[in-house]
């Protein structure tokens, strides 16, 4: 690249062979963020760095704070393989938590965790974010589930990215699990969205890209301006992952019940299968404007499965649960996956609703924390 009379070397963050490797399309992986709590106070408590020192960095990684740890799966053809990996990782973490005298749990936010008391881990990436973003990054004590779906072809990845945006509200509504923040009932079923994607730039709902060239131009702009040093500093609800050749869904609150986590992996697989089939059949559908999708996302954030979503074609609203049922039925026409966990979830209360029930029954957010932890360790 040449600027004026000065020749500069610029190496883009996007691999040249992005989305053009031999990765089997439709394979899946996931990352699950979990928290550690003090069993006496139920408040967030450190220990993740001790666990990381004892475990493989392929299966576990550090996140922003020492009370948070991320479990990473292998690559699998089916959602069940991803779910089994996550269960195995949880079992290992439960053993470490017991030795450290900690509760292990996961939810979109910790009901009573105080961000002011948390230690940002000693890792260059997070220390750089701390220096750059200050208060915003320090208060980001949130926990989510990220699911990857392998895609072949740069232009196909952009179409999938643009289309998946439409279903972020559906994914969020089904996964809401964070009604509390800093010990307060927020009146939101997902306060994680409020804390993370509505306060952090380069987070939340992205605008459509339309072409691979537009995506490259954006990354080029962000990199050259030194806004980002890695693609992982783009935190959209849906983002291309050129290094892995995957589309990464980041819209989910994390789930305590491992069966519900399995259902969200199934949902990702089925919706991506549906969009992939559209592309391959050259039956591409309209790309929805961000401003319309944001209206549905707000309803999902505020009401979870108890609200309404607006049909982009008719502009009429229908109950969110019905919208989810319609989406699953549509996806099943293209996807041959086993969706039993996902279908069971459609008739259940969300984990946000469960948190609120425990709080109203006990009057104690500490009991909410313990109940979440109990469900996180269920099935072992």
C-alpha positions as CSV (number, residue, x, y, z in Angstrom):
1,X,0.0,0.0,0.0
2,X,1.3,3.5,-0.9
3,X,0.4,6.7,0.8
4,X,1.8,9.9,-0.8
5,X,5.5,9.2,-1.4
6,X,5.9,7.0,1.7
7,X,5.6,3.2,1.1
8,X,4.0,1.4,4.1
9,X,3.6,-2.3,4.7
10,X,0.0,-3.2,5.8
11,X,-1.0,-6.7,6.6
12,X,-4.8,-7.1,6.9
13,X,-6.3,-9.0,9.8
14,X,-8.4,-11.0,7.3
15,X,-6.7,-14.2,6.1
16,X,-6.3,-14.5,2.4
17,X,-8.1,-17.9,2.3
18,X,-10.9,-16.8,4.6
19,X,-14.0,-18.9,4.0
20,X,-12.2,-20.8,1.2
21,X,-10.6,-23.6,3.2
22,X,-11.5,-27.3,3.3
23,X,-13.7,-26.9,6.4
24,X,-16.8,-29.0,6.1
25,X,-19.7,-26.6,5.7
26,X,-22.3,-26.8,8.5
27,X,-19.9,-28.1,11.1
28,X,-20.4,-26.5,14.5
29,X,-18.5,-25.3,17.6
30,X,-19.3,-23.2,20.6
31,X,-17.8,-21.1,23.5
32,X,-19.7,-20.9,26.8
33,X,-18.9,-18.3,29.4
34,X,-19.4,-19.2,33.1
35,X,-18.9,-17.5,36.4
36,X,-17.5,-18.3,39.9
37,X,-19.2,-17.3,43.1
38,X,-18.4,-17.3,46.8
39,X,-20.8,-19.9,48.4
40,X,-21.3,-17.9,51.5
41,X,-22.1,-14.5,50.0
42,X,-23.1,-15.7,46.6
43,X,-21.1,-12.8,45.1
44,X,-18.7,-13.1,42.2
45,X,-15.3,-14.5,43.3
46,X,-12.0,-15.0,41.5
47,X,-10.3,-18.3,40.6
48,X,-10.4,-18.6,36.8
49,X,-6.7,-17.9,36.4
50,X,-5.9,-20.8,38.8
51,X,-8.1,-23.1,36.8
52,X,-6.5,-22.0,33.5
53,X,-3.0,-22.7,34.9
54,X,-4.1,-26.3,35.4
55,X,-6.0,-26.9,32.2
56,X,-5.6,-27.0,28.4
57,X,-5.8,-23.7,26.6
58,X,-7.7,-25.5,23.8
59,X,-10.6,-26.4,26.1
60,X,-10.6,-23.3,28.4
61,X,-9.7,-19.7,28.0
62,X,-9.7,-16.6,30.1
63,X,-12.2,-13.8,29.7
64,X,-12.2,-10.3,30.9
65,X,-12.4,-10.9,34.7
66,X,-10.9,-13.5,37.1
67,X,-14.4,-14.7,38.1
68,X,-15.2,-15.7,34.5
69,X,-14.0,-18.6,32.5
70,X,-14.8,-19.8,28.9
71,X,-15.2,-23.4,27.9
72,X,-14.4,-24.1,24.2
73,X,-15.6,-27.1,22.2
74,X,-14.1,-29.0,19.3
75,X,-15.6,-29.0,15.8
76,X,-18.6,-31.3,15.3
77,X,-21.0,-32.3,12.5
78,X,-24.0,-32.2,14.8
79,X,-25.3,-30.1,17.7
80,X,-25.1,-33.1,20.0
81,X,-21.3,-33.3,19.7
82,X,-21.0,-29.6,20.7
83,X,-23.4,-30.1,23.6
84,X,-21.5,-33.2,24.8
85,X,-18.2,-31.2,24.8
86,X,-19.7,-28.5,26.8
87,X,-21.0,-31.0,29.4
88,X,-17.6,-32.5,29.7
89,X,-16.0,-29.1,30.2
90,X,-18.6,-28.2,32.9
91,X,-17.8,-31.4,34.8
92,X,-14.1,-30.4,34.8
93,X,-15.0,-26.9,36.0
94,X,-17.3,-28.2,38.7
95,X,-14.3,-30.2,40.1
96,X,-12.1,-27.1,40.1
97,X,-14.9,-25.0,41.7
98,X,-15.3,-27.5,44.5
99,X,-11.5,-27.4,45.2
100,X,-11.5,-23.6,45.2
101,X,-14.6,-23.4,47.4
102,X,-16.6,-21.7,44.6
103,X,-20.0,-22.1,43.1
104,X,-20.0,-22.6,39.3
105,X,-22.9,-21.0,37.4
106,X,-23.8,-19.2,34.2
107,X,-26.4,-16.6,33.3
108,X,-26.4,-13.6,31.1
109,X,-25.5,-11.4,34.1
110,X,-24.7,-12.4,37.7
111,X,-27.7,-11.2,39.8
112,X,-25.6,-9.6,42.6
113,X,-22.0,-9.4,41.2
114,X,-20.4,-6.0,41.6
115,X,-18.2,-5.0,38.7
116,X,-16.2,-2.7,40.9
117,X,-14.9,-5.7,42.8
118,X,-13.7,-7.7,39.9
119,X,-10.0,-8.1,38.8
120,X,-9.3,-7.8,35.0
121,X,-7.1,-10.7,34.1
122,X,-3.4,-10.1,33.3
123,X,-3.7,-10.7,29.6
124,X,-2.5,-8.1,27.0
125,X,-5.7,-8.2,25.0
126,X,-7.9,-7.3,28.0
127,X,-5.4,-4.9,29.5
128,X,-5.4,-3.0,26.2
129,X,-9.2,-2.8,26.3
130,X,-9.1,-1.6,29.8
131,X,-6.8,1.2,28.9
132,X,-8.8,2.1,25.7
133,X,-12.3,1.7,27.0
134,X,-11.9,2.3,30.7
135,X,-15.2,2.3,32.7
136,X,-17.2,0.7,29.9
137,X,-15.1,-2.4,29.7
138,X,-14.7,-2.7,33.5
139,X,-18.4,-2.8,34.0
140,X,-18.9,-5.4,31.3
141,X,-19.6,-8.4,33.6
142,X,-21.7,-10.3,31.2
143,X,-21.8,-14.0,30.1
144,X,-23.0,-15.4,26.8
145,X,-23.0,-18.5,24.6
146,X,-21.3,-18.1,21.2
147,X,-22.1,-20.7,18.5
148,X,-20.1,-21.2,15.2
149,X,-21.4,-22.5,11.9
150,X,-18.8,-23.2,9.1
151,X,-19.5,-21.5,5.8
152,X,-17.7,-22.0,2.4
153,X,-17.4,-18.9,0.2
154,X,-16.8,-15.3,0.9
155,X,-19.9,-13.9,-0.7
156,X,-22.0,-16.7,0.8
157,X,-20.7,-15.8,4.2
158,X,-21.8,-12.2,3.7
159,X,-25.3,-13.3,2.6
160,X,-25.6,-15.5,5.7
161,X,-24.3,-12.6,7.9
162,X,-26.9,-10.2,6.4
163,X,-29.8,-12.7,6.8
164,X,-28.9,-13.9,10.2
165,X,-29.3,-10.4,11.6
166,X,-33.1,-10.8,11.1
167,X,-33.2,-13.7,13.6
168,X,-31.2,-12.1,16.4
169,X,-34.4,-11.1,18.2
170,X,-35.7,-14.7,18.0
171,X,-32.4,-16.1,19.4
172,X,-32.3,-13.5,22.2
173,X,-36.0,-14.0,23.1
174,X,-35.5,-17.8,23.6
175,X,-32.3,-17.4,25.6
176,X,-33.1,-14.4,27.9
177,X,-31.4,-15.1,31.3
178,X,-30.4,-11.8,32.9
179,X,-33.2,-9.9,34.6
180,X,-30.9,-8.7,37.4
181,X,-27.9,-6.4,37.4
182,X,-25.9,-5.2,40.4
183,X,-28.6,-6.5,42.7
184,X,-31.4,-4.7,41.0
185,X,-34.4,-6.0,39.0
186,X,-33.9,-4.2,35.7
187,X,-37.4,-4.8,34.2
188,X,-35.6,-6.4,31.3
189,X,-35.5,-10.1,30.7
190,X,-32.0,-9.6,29.2
191,X,-30.0,-6.9,31.0
192,X,-26.9,-8.4,29.3
193,X,-28.0,-6.7,26.1
194,X,-28.3,-3.4,27.9
195,X,-24.9,-3.6,29.6
196,X,-22.9,-5.0,26.6
197,X,-24.4,-4.5,23.2
198,X,-26.1,-1.2,23.9
199,X,-23.2,0.5,25.6
200,X,-20.2,-0.9,23.7
201,X,-19.4,0.4,20.2
202,X,-18.8,-2.3,17.6
203,X,-21.3,-4.4,19.5
204,X,-25.0,-5.2,19.1
205,X,-26.9,-5.2,15.8
206,X,-24.6,-4.6,12.7
207,X,-25.8,-3.0,9.5
208,X,-25.8,-5.3,6.4
209,X,-22.6,-5.6,4.4
210,X,-24.1,-6.7,1.0
211,X,-20.7,-7.7,-0.4
212,X,-17.4,-9.2,0.8
213,X,-15.7,-6.0,-0.5
214,X,-17.7,-3.9,2.0
215,X,-16.7,-6.1,4.9
216,X,-13.0,-5.9,3.9
217,X,-13.3,-2.1,3.6
218,X,-14.8,-1.9,7.1
219,X,-12.1,-4.0,8.7
220,X,-9.5,-2.0,6.8
221,X,-10.9,1.2,8.1
222,X,-11.0,-0.1,11.7
223,X,-7.5,-1.6,11.6
224,X,-5.7,1.3,9.9
225,X,-7.3,3.8,12.3
226,X,-6.1,1.6,15.2
227,X,-9.6,1.2,16.4
228,X,-9.0,-2.5,16.5
229,X,-5.9,-4.7,16.8
230,X,-7.7,-8.0,16.3
231,X,-11.0,-9.1,14.6
232,X,-12.1,-10.3,18.1
233,X,-12.5,-6.6,19.0
234,X,-15.6,-6.5,16.7
235,X,-18.4,-7.7,19.1
236,X,-21.5,-7.8,16.9
237,X,-24.5,-10.0,17.7
238,X,-23.5,-11.9,14.5
239,X,-20.0,-11.7,13.1
240,X,-18.0,-13.4,10.4
241,X,-15.0,-15.2,11.8
242,X,-12.5,-15.3,8.9
243,X,-9.9,-17.1,10.9
244,X,-12.1,-20.1,11.5
245,X,-14.3,-19.8,8.4
246,X,-17.4,-19.6,10.5
247,X,-20.4,-17.4,11.2
248,X,-20.5,-16.7,14.9
249,X,-23.8,-16.2,16.6
250,X,-23.3,-14.0,19.8
251,X,-27.0,-13.2,20.5
252,X,-27.6,-15.7,23.3
253,X,-27.6,-15.2,27.0
254,X,-25.8,-18.1,28.5
255,X,-28.0,-20.9,29.9
256,X,-27.7,-22.7,33.2
257,X,-29.6,-25.8,32.0
258,X,-27.3,-27.7,29.7
259,X,-30.2,-29.1,27.8
260,X,-31.3,-25.5,26.9
261,X,-27.7,-24.8,25.7
262,X,-28.0,-27.8,23.4
263,X,-31.3,-26.4,22.1
264,X,-29.7,-23.1,21.2
265,X,-26.9,-24.9,19.3
266,X,-29.7,-26.8,17.4
267,X,-31.4,-23.5,16.7
268,X,-28.2,-22.0,15.2
269,X,-27.6,-25.1,13.1
270,X,-31.2,-25.2,11.7
271,X,-31.5,-21.4,10.9
272,X,-28.1,-21.4,9.2
273,X,-29.0,-24.6,7.3
274,X,-32.1,-22.7,6.1
275,X,-30.2,-19.7,4.9
276,X,-27.5,-21.8,3.3
277,X,-30.2,-23.6,1.3
278,X,-31.6,-20.3,0.1
279,X,-28.2,-19.2,-1.1
280,X,-27.5,-22.5,-2.9
281,X,-30.9,-22.5,-4.6
282,X,-30.4,-18.9,-5.7
283,X,-33.6,-18.0,-3.8
284,X,-32.3,-15.2,-1.8
285,X,-34.6,-13.2,0.4
286,X,-34.7,-9.5,1.2
287,X,-32.2,-8.1,3.7
288,X,-34.0,-6.3,6.6
289,X,-32.9,-2.8,7.7
290,X,-31.3,-2.5,11.1
291,X,-33.9,-0.1,12.3
292,X,-36.7,-2.7,11.9
293,X,-34.7,-5.5,13.4
294,X,-33.8,-3.3,16.4
295,X,-37.6,-2.9,17.2
296,X,-37.9,-6.7,17.5
297,X,-34.6,-6.9,19.5
298,X,-36.0,-4.4,21.9
299,X,-39.1,-6.5,22.5
300,X,-36.9,-9.6,23.0
301,X,-34.7,-7.8,25.5
302,X,-37.6,-6.3,27.4
303,X,-40.1,-9.2,27.3
304,X,-38.3,-12.3,26.3
305,X,-40.8,-14.9,25.1
306,X,-43.7,-13.0,26.7
307,X,-43.8,-10.2,24.1
308,X,-44.5,-9.7,20.4
309,X,-42.4,-9.6,17.3
310,X,-43.3,-7.7,14.1
311,X,-43.4,-9.4,10.7
312,X,-41.2,-7.6,8.3
313,X,-43.4,-8.2,5.3
314,X,-46.9,-7.4,6.8
315,X,-45.7,-5.1,9.7
316,X,-48.2,-7.0,11.9
317,X,-47.2,-8.2,15.3
318,X,-47.6,-11.8,16.6
319,X,-46.8,-13.3,19.9
320,X,-43.0,-14.0,20.2
321,X,-43.6,-17.7,21.0
322,X,-45.6,-18.1,17.8
323,X,-42.9,-16.3,15.8
324,X,-40.4,-18.8,17.2
325,X,-42.6,-21.7,16.4
326,X,-43.0,-20.5,12.8
327,X,-39.3,-20.0,12.4
328,X,-38.5,-23.5,13.7
329,X,-41.1,-25.1,11.4
330,X,-39.7,-23.1,8.4
331,X,-36.1,-24.1,9.3
332,X,-37.1,-27.8,9.5
333,X,-37.9,-27.8,5.8
334,X,-34.2,-27.3,5.0
335,X,-32.5,-28.8,8.0
336,X,-32.4,-32.5,8.8
337,X,-31.0,-32.0,12.3
338,X,-32.4,-33.4,15.5
339,X,-34.1,-30.4,17.0
340,X,-35.7,-32.2,20.0
341,X,-34.1,-29.9,22.7
342,X,-35.0,-26.8,20.7
343,X,-38.6,-27.9,20.3
344,X,-38.9,-28.7,24.0
345,X,-37.7,-25.2,24.8
346,X,-40.5,-23.6,22.9
347,X,-43.1,-24.8,25.4
348,X,-41.0,-23.9,28.5
349,X,-40.4,-20.8,30.6
350,X,-37.2,-19.0,29.9
351,X,-34.4,-19.0,32.4
352,X,-35.1,-15.3,33.0
353,X,-38.7,-16.3,34.1
354,X,-37.2,-18.9,36.4
355,X,-34.9,-16.4,38.0
356,X,-37.8,-14.1,38.7
357,X,-39.9,-16.9,40.2
358,X,-37.1,-17.9,42.6
359,X,-36.7,-14.2,43.6
360,X,-40.4,-13.7,44.2
361,X,-40.7,-16.9,46.2
362,X,-37.6,-16.3,48.4
363,X,-37.0,-12.6,48.3
364,X,-33.3,-13.3,48.0
365,X,-31.0,-12.8,45.1
366,X,-28.4,-14.9,46.8
367,X,-30.9,-17.8,46.5
368,X,-31.3,-17.0,42.9
369,X,-27.5,-17.3,42.5
370,X,-27.6,-20.7,44.3
371,X,-30.5,-21.9,42.2
372,X,-28.7,-21.0,39.0
373,X,-25.6,-22.8,40.2
374,X,-27.6,-25.9,41.0
375,X,-29.0,-26.0,37.5
376,X,-25.6,-25.4,36.0
377,X,-24.3,-28.5,37.7
378,X,-27.4,-30.6,36.9
379,X,-27.1,-33.8,34.9
380,X,-23.8,-35.0,36.3
